């Protein structure tokens, strides 16, 4: 291809992209004209954000990480947790806490665990939900230190109304709970790149989506809460997924941040990372890229380097999505439009077979935009997510004790790591089915590995130790009798019990 032909081709592609942008803008304007009375401004704000993301999707597509440009992390990019300390003076701690905002990402539904409504309302321990435990944690902080730490929930349109219905039960608690709703973006047709929605009155939520937790920065700015907290003298927010039961307020980290700020070495962004195990090989990791700290997700990795990415020896840490972010820095970056985030293209197929894409961003990707960004390598106990019923079995068991809304490892456990749990999806993936299969949660203090597959039930008082594998063949059923002790055993479909 000659230089002139190449130039012509480039101009044609640019023209096509501009045409696509113009067409999208026209479609969004048509949608706004169908807006319910009084709601046009909210949709208009969301559409501005969507157009900005769509433009980046078109103009920056193919902007993948170049593997050869990844540099080794310098020694000071990730610091150790063990050297951090909190003050002894309770008044000093109270002053610290009054500079903090706790944010929980509460946009997800419990559909992956067979539940309807917000995931935060699933009961996970002693009949307490994720939200109950979170409120209790913040309340205890405020009662212990005489502080006023607010709890902020970032809801999505999927979770906002149901969450609002339960907040009244916390009115008498010593915690101020505020909420804001993240953006509502239109899903777009995979071929035409035009919105699937035809009017804003549609009750069909499958044509809309919340654009990932990277929307947090713009959404809290738009809500007015960011300005409110800054005016109160608050300096940092601690943000985490509401289903991570290990993500409690850490006074050691908060003290480190505030002390650094006072000495002029402000760390505007801290990402909590922890050591990888074989169960975490798909988790995002920190890298140095073009002299900046970056979050590298598996979706950004070229196919021929995926195995290298999963290697525990090369990439030894992963992102817990527990983030500490300076509020004034968020305000500065959003106001100056200096918060570029990697566009994540998520392909979906709707119930009617319509193939769509949704454009998302991740909050951890913002690490590259902040001054003095670092990672802190925290203990594994700060990463205790409940994504599946496998995780639910762990947190419901005697492996953990609960105190003031916080789960801690049972001191009777001889090893700091938790057992590897694998429950069959067909019979254990939904919370309701999972609970029916346990007359009581087994004793798992000395368990290393549990695999259960097929139609299996557990009686009361079962004890599991070492490695236990229970497999019921198709058409068979295995009922583990009450009071059974299974230690290093394989239980097969014919109920033979063998040493492992």
N, C-alpha and C positions, 0 to 999 in steps of 0.2 A: 504494500500500500504506500503510495507516495505521500509526501508531507502535506500536499494540498488536499488529498483524499482523506488523510487522517484528521486534518483540521475540520473538514466538512462533516465528517462523522461525529466529531466531538461537538460541533455546533448543533447537529441534529439531536444528539442525546440530551444536550442542555435544553434545547427547545422542547423536547418531549417531557422532560422533568418539570419545566416551567408550566407547560400546559397542564400537567397532572396537578401541580400546586394550585393553579388557577381554578381548575375544575373542582378540586376539593373545597376550596374557599367558597365557591358558589353553592355547593351542596350543603355546606355548613350554614350558610346564610338562609337557605331554604328551610333547613331544620329549625332555625331560630324563629322563623315566622310562624311555626306551628306550636311555639312554646305556650304552656299554660300561663294564665294571667299571673303576673308578678314574679315569674321564675326565669324570665329571659336573661336577666343579668348574671345569675349563677351559671347558666349554661354557656353564656357568652365568655365568661372568665375561663371556664374549662376548655372551650373550643380554641381560645387563644393559645393555651398551653399545648393542646393537641396539634394545632397547626405548626407550632414551633418544633415539636417532636417529629412530626411527619416530614417536615422540611429536612431535618437532619437525617432521617431515614433514607430519603431519596438522594441527598447530596453526599452522604458519608458512607453509603453502603459499600461493603468490601474493605472497610478500614480495620481489618483484623490485626491482632498483635503479630508483629514480625518476630519470630522465635529467636533469630540471631541477635536481636537488639535487647534481649533480656539480660540484665546484669545481676551479679551477685549482690545480695542485700549487704550494705555496710553494717558494721557492728552496732552502730547506734540507732539503726532503723527499728529494731525490735528490742525492747529492754525487758529484763526479768522482773517478775512480780515480787519475788522474795525480799528484795531490797526496799520495797515500799513500806511506809509506816503511817499510821494515823496518830493524831495528837492524843494526849491523855486527858487534857482539860475538856470537860463537857461543854463549857461555854464556847470554846473555840470550835468544837464539832458542830454545835448549833449554828454558829455563824457560817460555817462551811455549807451546811445543809440548806441554809436560807439562800444560797447562791445557786441552788440546783433545781432542775425540773426533771421529773421522771416521765419518759414517754414510752408507751407500749403500743406496738403496731398491732392493731385490732381489726384489720380489714378482711381476715380470712374466715371462710365457712368451714364447718366440720364435715364436709361432704366426703373427704377421703377416708374418714372413719365411720361413715354411714350415718352421720347426724345431719340434721337441718339446723339452720340458724348459725350464729357466731360460734366459732370454735372455742372462744374464751368462756362460753357457758357450759362446756362439757365438764362433768364431775370427774376429778382426777385423783382425789385423795380425801378420805374421811367425809365424803359427800360434798366436799368443797370444790368449786370450779377454779379454773385458771384465774378468773377475775377476783373471786373471793380471796384467794391466796395473795394476789398482788395488792389488793386493798389492805389486807391485814399486815403485810410487810411494811407498807408506807405508814400506816397508822402507828405501828410499833416504833418506827423511827421517830415520828413526831412526838409520841408520848415519852419516849426514853430521853430525848434531848431537848424537848420543848421547842422544836423547830416547826416550820410550816412548809414542808415539801409537797408541792402539788403533783397529783397524778393526772397525766394527760393521755387520753386515748385517741389515736388516729383511726377512725372508723372508715369503712367504705360504705357506699350506698346499700351494699348487701347486709351490713351489720349494724348500721346506725340506729334504725328504729327498734330492733330487738334489744340492743344494748341499752338504749334510753329507758326501756320498760323496767329494767332491773336496777338501775342506778338509785332509785328511790330508797332501796333497802339500806343504802350506805349513808343516808342523810345524817344520822346521829354519830357517825364515825369521825375520828380525829384525822380526817384527810379531805382535802379539797380536790374534787374530781371535775376535770374539764374535758370537753371533747371537741373535735373538729372533724370534718369529713373531707377525705381526699377527693381528688378529681374523678369525674365520670367521663370516660372517653368512649367514642364510638368504635366498635369493631368495623374493620373494613374488608371488603371483598378481596380475596386473594388475587384475582385476575385484574379487576378494574381499579383497585385501590380506592374505591369510593365507599362511603358509609353504608352499612347494611340497613340502619334505621331510616325510616321514611318520615317519622314525625316524633315529637318529643312527648306526646301524650301516651305513647305506647307503653303498656305495662310489661312488655316482654323484655326482661332484664338480659336475655341472652344476646341482645344487640349492643349492650354496653359492657364496660369492664373497668375495674380500678387499675390504674397503670403501674402497679408495683410499688414497693416501699421507697423507691428513689423519688417518688412524688412528694415525700415528706417535706423537703426543704421549701418547695414552692407553696405547698398547701398550708403549712403553718404560717408562712408569710402572708398569704392571702387571707387567712382566717382572722388576722389581727392579734392572735395570741403571742406571736413573736415579739411585737412591739410592747405588748402588755408585760411580758416577763422581763424584758430589758429595762423597762421603766421601774420595775420592782427591784432592780439591782441584781438580778439573777445572771449568772455568767455561763453556765454549762447545762446542757441537757444530757441525760443518760437514756439512750434509746435501745430497745431490744424487742424481740418477738415475744408476744404474750404467752406463747406456748413453750418458751424456754424457762423452765422452773429453776434453773441455776442463776438466772440473770437478776441478782439482787443488787441493791445499792452497795458499792464497795467504798468504804471510807478511806482506805489506803490509796486507791486510784484518785479519788476526788481531792485528797490532800496534796498528792503529787501535782495534779493539774493546777490547783490554786497557788501552790508554792512556786511552781515554775512561772506562772503568770506574774506574780509579785516580783520575781527576780529578773523579769524582762525576757525570759526564754519561753514565751507562750507556745504551748502545743494546742493548736486550734482543733485538732482532730486526733482522737485515739481509737484505734481498733483493737479490741480484745481478740487475741489469737490463742490457740492452744495446740499442743503437740498432736500430730496426725497419728492415727492408728489405721489398721487395714479397713476399718469401718468408715473412714473419713476420706477415702482417696478421691472422691468427687468434689470435695469442698474447695471453695475458692481460697487462694493463697496470696500473700503479699510478694511483690517483685519490685525491682528497680527497673524503670523503663524510661529511656530518654531523660535520665537524671531526676526522675520523679518517682515517688512511691505510688505504686498502682496495685489494684486488686485484679488478680487474674482468675477468671472463672473458666470452668471446663469447656463451656460453649465457645470461648474465644480461642481455644487451643487448636492449631492445625491437626488434622486427623493423624498424621504420621508422628505426632509428638504426644499423643494422649497417654500412652504408657509411661512416657517420661514424666508427664505431669502427675500421674498417679503414684509415682515413686516416692516412698517415704524417705529415702536417703537423700534425694535432691530437694524436694519441697517438703520440709519437715513440719510446717505449721499450716493451720487453716483458720479461716475467718468464722468466729462464733456469731457474728452480726450483733454483738454487744458494742455499741458505739458511744463515745463521749465527744460531744461537739460544742464548740464555742458559739453562743447565741449571736454575739455581735458579728462574728465572722460569717455566719449564715446570712444575716441581714445584709452585710456588705456584698457578698457574692451574688445574692438574688437581685438586689437592687441594681447592681452593675451588669447583670446578665452574664456572670462569669462562672456559671455552674454547669459546664457540659458534662453529661453522663452518657456512657455507652448505651446505644439503643439496642434493646433486646427484642428480637422478632419472635413472637410466640405464635405458632401455627395451631389453629383450633378447627374442629369440625362441629358445627351446631347440630342439635337434635334432628333438624330437618335435612341434614346432609350438606348444608351450605358450608363451603370451605372459606374460612376467614383468617385474618391475622390480627394480632393486637400488639401494639408497640409499648414496651415497658422499660423501666430503669430500676437499678438497685441502689439502695442508700449507701452501701459500702464503697461503691465506685467513686463516690465523692471525695475519697481520701486524696486524690491527686490535685484537688482544687484548693486545699487548705495549707496555710503556712505551718511549718513545724509538725507536720503529721507524723505520727509514729505508731508502732504496734506495741502492745504489752502482752507478753506470753503468760497467760493466767493459768491457774490450776484447772484441771478437767472438771471440777465440781461446778464451775461457772457455765458449763455447757451441758444442759440437761433438757433437750427438746423432746416434746411428745408429738411425733409426726404420725405414728402408727400405733396399733394396739400392742405391738411388741414393746414399744417404749412405755405404754400405759401399764403393762404388767410389771415392769421394773419399778416405777414410781409408786405403785400400789402395794408393793411387797415390803417385807421386813428388812430389805436392803437399806431403806431410808427411814429416818425419824423426822417428825415435823415439829417445828418450834417457831412460834410467832410468824406462821405463814411460810417459813423457809424450810426446805428439805435438806437434810444433812445425812451423809453416809453413816449407817449404823456402825458403832465402834466395834461390834462383834465381827464385822467383816475383816478378814485377814489381809485382803488385797485392796488397793485403792481403786482398781478398775472394776467396772461392772460386768456381769456375764453377757455373753453374746446370745441374743434371743432371736429365734426365727420361727414365727407362727404361720401356718398355712393360710393364704389369703381367702380361700373358699369358705372356711369355717370360722376364721378368727379376725377378719379385717374390719368388721363392723362392731362398734362398741356393744350394741345390744346382744349380738351373737356371742361375742367374747365373754361378757359377764355371765351368760347362761351356762357357760362351760366350766365355771369354777364355783364349787360349793363354798370354797374359801380360797384366797390366794395362797399358793404354796409357800413354804419356808424355803428361801433361796439364798440364805446367808453364805453357804459354802458351794454355791453353783458356779460353774465356769461357762457352761454352754448348754443351751436348751433348743432343740429342734422338735417341733410338733407339726405333723401333717395329717390331714384327714379328720374323720369324725371321732374326736377324742374329748372326753370329759374328765374332770378332776374332782374327787371327793374331798371332804373336809380334812384338814390336818396333814396334807401330803407334804413330804420333805424331799427336796431335790438337791443332790450334791454332785460335784464333779461335772462330767459330761453325760447328759441324758438325751436320748433320741427316741421319740415315740412316733411311729408311723402306722396309721390305719389304712390298709389297702382299700381300694374302691369297693364299696358295698359292705365293708366291715366297720365295726364300731369298737373302740377301746374305752372302757370306763376304768380309770385308775381308782382303786378302792380307797376309802377313807383311811387315813393313818399310814398310808404306804410310805416306805423309804426307798427311793430310787437313787442309787449312787453308782455312777459310771455304768449305766445300763442302756441297752437298746431294747425297746419294747416294739415288737412287730405285730402285724395284722392278726397273727394267730395267737397273740398273747404270750408268746415265748419271751422270757426275760433272760438276757445274756449279759455277761461282763463286756464292758466296752474296751 
